[in-house]
Amino acid sequence: MSRPFLLGRSGAGKTSNILDEIRSKLAEDPEGNPIIYLVPDQMTFLSEYKLIKTPGLAGMIRTQVFSFSRLAWRVLQETGGMSRLHLDSVGVNMLIRKIMDDKKEELKMFRRSADKQGFIAQMELMLAEFKQYCIQPDDIQNYLAETSQTGSGIQDKLHDLELVYQAFEDEMVNKYLDSEDYFTLLIEKMPESSYIRNADIYIDGFYSLTPQELLIVEEMMKLCRSVTVSLTLDQPYRQYAPDDLQLFRQTGNLYHHIYQAGLRNGIPISEDRILKGTERFGKSPGLNHLETYFAIRPAQTFEQSPDVTIAQAVNRRAEVEGVARDILSLVRQKQHRFRDIAILVRNGEAYADILQTVFRDYQIPLFVDSKRTMLNHPLIELIRSTLEIINGYWRYEPVFRAIKTELLFPLQKNHDRMREQVDKLENYVLARGIKGSRWTSRDRWTYRRFRGLELEDRNQTDKEMKLEQELNEMKQLFTEPILKLSKRVKKGC
């Protein structure tokens, strides 16, 4: 049972080497022992896509691309352990809120903070981190007993954290599972899994692992047929961990921890495979030079024409517009495709709106790879606003929040024209103070433009009659589905 490391600097071809090895095994024996390709969550789709697109590959049922969480789900399906209810983030927040309310009198530091916005979410992150780093409530209690700084702020915080953590574990035991509990259960159940025992495992794309994930890797090394770990690293660190100033310190520490775990358990580890060269940058001498000499001082001069451009801009919008012009130049003059171009930013939240606005103006298709809250999604907003309309006397704010989701617009209507009509409807409602029964009654709304007291009795003009008809049609269009829902809700109650 080999336990090799596959090492190499960035672009050396580690991932390509692993994928080629998996492809050759699939070609030789499509129905052989399981092959598990373990990668971070964000790599799973792309890695599976690369395998599926292999020319001449008839199938890949033998190979599975997993993240740690999906691997836990697969093993627990086989061995059991899925009977407990899974608590998602919302459920965990509700449980923490209940614990904070129950223990409020015993809290020292968090008694006043417990009701502040965002506190429960931060507490959830803290408890998740405790579990990821294998810290138990007893560990916190032992640390408190060993330290003598009684009465200090850190003591009070640790007291409250231990209190909440212990109560949280008591509530969860034998009833619920959260995301981190799956990893603990996976470690317990892996020896019972024939799927794991017969598998060849490739681990790729990780720069660091939590202690919980390291325990999973350690268990794999004990049980599986073979485990290959790919790391972005220029040299092995078997005896000593790398210095803090080393460029590859993170992956060097990961290598050292895995290697030492193998020694502790008497697991034979074969010679490391170290890939030389930079396969990825073969066509770009400038990037190749940058990767090779990035951490070397004094800096090495590159004499040829570079492939790296450093530009300054007066603000973010000017910066993004410069990028947009360069992208159009690449597509129009050098026959690149939009799908071949990626934009990496350090602070995605600061750039997301500007990128979308500028790229829309330049007619450049854009996909922003970020999670967005569902709270402001039009469908969620429609549901929230509609329920508020039913329970809130048809006030202006929820009515127009629901209308402006545009989900009440007829499909066959022109949306630009509908938006203009909604603006007129909103102006009329604000001017007349319309709410409550004036929305739900069958009485028609009237419209007459006010031109002075002496013209109060004049007849409506054709333009005013047309606008009045339009306003009443819009009223009926938007109130009809909400009234129908209101009747069904009341009937169901």
N, C-alpha and C positions, 0 to 999 in steps of 0.2 A: 504494500500500500504506500504509494509515493505521496509526499507532502511537499511539493516544490514551490518556490517563490519565482515569479516572473517579474523581473525588474527592468527598468529603463527610464530614461528621461522623457519629458513630454514630447510626443510625436515619434517615439521610437518604434511604434507598431505593436504595442502590447495587446490592445483590443483586437486588432486585425489578426494577430497570431492566435488568440483564443478562439475567435470566430472561425478561422480556417481549420483549427484542430477539431472543433465541434462539427463542422461541415464534413470533414473527412471521416469522422466516426459515424455520422449519419449515413454517408454514402456506403461505407463498408457494411454496416449492420443497422438498418432502420428500426429494428425491433429489439435492440439490445438493452442493456441496463440503462436506467434513467440518467439523464444528464441535466444538471441544474446550473443555470447561469444566474448567479446572484449579483444584483446591481442595485444602486440607489433607486428610490421611487421614480425620480425624474428621468431615469435612463431606460426603464422597462419597455416602454412602447417602441422607442427607436431601436433598441437592441433586438427585439423580436421582429421588427420590420426588416432589419438588415438580414436576419436569418431566413425569413420567409421569401425575400427577394432573390435568394441565391439561385442562379441559373442551373437548371437540371436537377434541383432538389425536389424529389417527389413528395416529401412530407417531413414533418419534424415533431411527430407525436411523442417521440422519445425524449425530446428536449423541452424544457420549460424555463422560461425567463421569469425570475421571481425577485421581489424585494423581500426584506426580512418579514414584513407584516404578511405578505401573501404566502410566503413559505410557512409561517406559523398557521395560517388558515388551512393550507393544504395538509399539513401533518396532523393537525387536530381533527380534521375531517376523517382521517384514517384511523387515528388512535382513540378518538373520543375526547371529551373535554369541552364541547361546544354547548353543553346543556345550560350553562349559566347565561343569564341575560347580558347582552353587550350594552354598556353605557357609552354613548357618544359624548361629545364635548358639552352639549346642552344638558344631558342627564347628570354629568359630573358636576357642572355648575350648580344645578338644582340641589344636589346632595350636599355640596360644600356650603351653600346658602343655609340649608336646614341645620347643618352642624354648627355654623357660626351663630345662628339664632339660639340653638340649644345651649351652647357653651359660652354665651356672651358674658356672663357674670364671672367666669373663670379666666377670661382673657386679660392680659396685662397691657400689651402694646397695641393689639389690633382691635380693642373694644370700640374705639372711636372711628377707626378706619374701615370697619367692616361694611358700613352702609355706603361708602363712596363708590362712585362709578368706576368700573374697571378693576376693583379690588379682587372680586371673586375670580375673574379671568387670570389675574396674576397669581393667585393662590393655586389655581389649577395647573399653571405652568410650573410652579415650584414643586408641587407634589409629583408631577410627571417627571421632573428632573431628578427628584429623590429616587424614584423607581429606576430610571435609566442608569443611575450611578450606584444602584444596589445599596442605597442607604435606608435602613429600617428605623422605625420610631425608637427602638431600643438604643440604636447608635447615637441618636440625638440626646437621649436621656443619659447615656453613659458619659457623653461629652460634657453635659451640664454638671454631672456629679464630679467630674475630674477638675473642672475649672473653678477658680475661687472668686471670680469677678461678679459676685452676687449683687443684684440690684442694677447692674449696668444695662444699657439699651440692648446690647446683643444677647444678654441672658434672657431678657423679657421676650425678645423676638423668637429665640429658640424654644423657650417654654411654650409660646403660643403655637408655633409650628408643630412641635411634638404633640401637643394636645389635639390639634385639628387632624394631623396625619394619623394618629392612633385611632381617633374616632372614625375617620374615613375608612381605614382598613377594617375596623370592626363592622362597619355597615356593609362593606363589600364582600366579606368572607362568605364563601359558599352560596352567594346569591347573585353577584354581578361580576362582570369583567370589564376593565377599561383597556385601552390600546396597549399600555405597557404590561398589563397582566398576561397578555397573550404570549409575550416573549418568555416570561417566567414559566408559563405552562408548557411552551414549546421545549424548553430545556429539560423539563421533567419527562415529557412524552417522547422525545427523540429516540431513546433506546428501544422503545416499543414499535418503532416505525420501520417496516421492511423497505419502504420507499427510500428512506434516508440511508439505511445500511447498504443498499445496493447501488447507490448513486455515485457518479463522478461529479464533483462540484468545482465550478470555476467562480472565483470571487473577483470582481473587477469594478473600478470606478470609485473606490472609497479612499479618502484621505485620512479619516479618523473614524473610530468606532467607540460607542459608549461601552462601559464595563459590561452592561447587560448583553450587548451585541457580541462583545469579545467572548463571553461565556458560551454563546451559541456557536461561534466559530470553533472554540476549544472542544465543544461536544462533537461537532462535525469531524474534527481531526481524529477523535477517538473512534468514531463509528463508521465513517464513509469509506468507500473503496479508494478514493483519491480526492485530495483537495488541492487546487491550484489557486494561489493568491497573487493577483497582479497589483503592483504598486508603482507609482511614479517616484522612482528613487534612483540615485546614481551609483550607490554602493550598499552592500548589506551592513547591518548593525547587529551582529549576533551577540557579542560579549557586552558591549556598552551602548547605551542610548546616545543619540546624536546630541551635539552641543546645541544650546538654545539659539545660537546665531546661524545655524546651518540652514541653507535654503530649503532643504527637504526634511526639516525637523519633524513635521507632523507625520508624514508617511514613514520616516525613520523610526519614530516612537512606536507606530503601529506595527512595523516589522519586528521590532525588538520584543514587544509584548506577545505577539503571536509565536515567535520563535521560542521565547522563554516558556510559554505555556506548553509547547510541544516537548521541551526538555523535562519539565516537571512531570508530565504524564508518560514519559518514556516513549514518545512517538518518533519514529525515524523520519528525518527530514533530509531529502536528497539535495544535491548541489543546486544552487540558485542558477536560473537561466537569466543572464544579463544581456539585454539587447542593446547593441551599439548603433550609432547613426541616428538620423532623424528622417524617417520615412515620410512623415507628414509634410515636412518643409523642403522636400527634394527639389521642387520647382521654384523655391523662393530663397535664394542665398541670404537675403537681408534678414528674414525671419529666422533662418537657421543660425545665423551669426548672433542674433539677439538672444535666442534660447541658450546657445552654448556659453556665451560670455556674460549673461545677465548678472550673475552674482560675483563676477571677478573684478577686483580693483587692483591697479588702475584700469579704467575702461579701455577695451581694445577697439581701435578705430576700424571701421568698415570702409574700404576704399571704393567699392563698386556703387552702382546706383541702388539706393535703398528702396525697400518695399514698405517702409514705415513712414508715415507723415504725421508730424506734430503741428496742430493748428490751434490758434487762439481765437476766441470770440468775445464780443462785448457782453453778451448775455446768453442764456440758454436757448432762446428762440433763434438767435442768429446762428448759434452752434448747430441746432437741428436743421435749419434751412440750408446750411452749408453741406451737411450730410446728405440731405435730400437731393441737392444738385449733383453731388458726386455719384449718388445711386443712379440718377437718370442718365448721367454721362456713361456709366458702366453698362447700362442696359441698352442705350441707343447706339453708342459708338463701338463698344467692345463685345456686343452680343452676349452679355451675361443675362441670367434670368433672375427675377426678383426672389425666387425661392432659394437661390444660392447665396443670398446676402443676409448677414445677421448683424444686429446692433447690440452691443453689450454696454450696459450702463451700471455705474456703481449704485446709484440711488434710483431705483425704478419708479418709485412713487412720484418723485420730483419731475421726472421726464415723461411719464405716460401720457398725460393730457396734452402736452406740447407736441409730442410725437404724433399722436392721433390727429390733432388739428392741422399741423403742417403737412403731414403726409396725405391727408385728405385734399388739401389745396393743390398739392403736386400730383395727385392721382396715383399715388404709390400704395399698393395693397400692403397692409400691415397686420400682423398678429402679435399681440402683447401677451407674453407668457407669464401671467400673474393671476392670483386668486382674487376674485371680487366678491364682496359681501352680497348675499342674496336679499338683504334687507331693502335695497333700493332697486331691485329687479322689478320691471313693470308689472309682472303677474302678481308678485307678493304685494306690491303697492296697491294694486287694484283690489285684492282681497281685503287688505287692512282698511283701505278707505271705504269700501262698500259696507263693511261691517260697522264702521264708525258712522256712516250715513244713516244706516238703519237704526242705530242706537242713539244718534246724536241730533235728531230733529233737522236733518238735511241742512247742516251749516255750509257756508260757502267753501271753507278750506277743504274738507274731505270730498265734497262734490267735485271740485275742479281738480283735485289730486287724482281722483278716479278717471275723470274725463281725459286728462292730459297724459295718461298712460297710453292712449290711442288704441287700447284693446276693445273699446266700445265702438270704434269706428266701423261702419260697414266695409266689407272687403272690396266691394266693387266701386266704392267711392274714391275720388282723388284725394289723397291725404293732404296735399298742400292746400287744396280748396277747403277741406274740412278744418284745417288749423285756422284759416282765416275766419270761418264761421264760428269756431269756438271762441276766438278773440272777441268777436262781436257779442256773442252770448255772455261772456264774462263781463264785458263792459256794461251790458244791460243789467245783469244781476247785481253788480256793485252799485250802479246808479240808483236802482230801485230798492236795494236792501232786501232782495228776495231770499227767503229761507222757509223751512218747515212746510206747512200745508200749501203754500203757493206753488211748490214744486209738484205736489201730489194731487192737487185738485184738478178737475176737468175744465175749470174756467180758463178761457184763453187769455194769454197775456196781450196787452195792447201796447202799441208803440206810436207815439206822436212826438215829434221833436218840439221842444219848448222854444218859442220865438218871442215871448213877451206876453204880458197880461192882456193887451188889447187884441191879441190874435188867438186867445184861448179857445174860442168856439169855432175856429175854422175847420174845414174838412181835411181828412188825411190826403196827402199826396200819393200818387202811384208808387213812388219810391218808398214811402213810409209803410204803405200796405204790403209791399213786397218784403220789406225787412221784417215786419210783424209776422208774416206767414213763415218766413225762414226761422225766426226765433221759436215759434211754436212747434215747428217740425223738429228742431234740434231738442227742444224740451221733451217731446214725446220719444224721440230716438234714445235719449240717455236715461230717462226715468223708467221706461217700460221694463227693461231687464232687471233693474234694481228693485222695482216694486214687485215683480214676479218672484224674485229671490226672497224678499221680505215676507211675502205671504207664505211661501213654503217653509221658511224658518219658523214663523209663528205657528204654523200648522204642526210642524215637527215637535215643537215644544209642548 
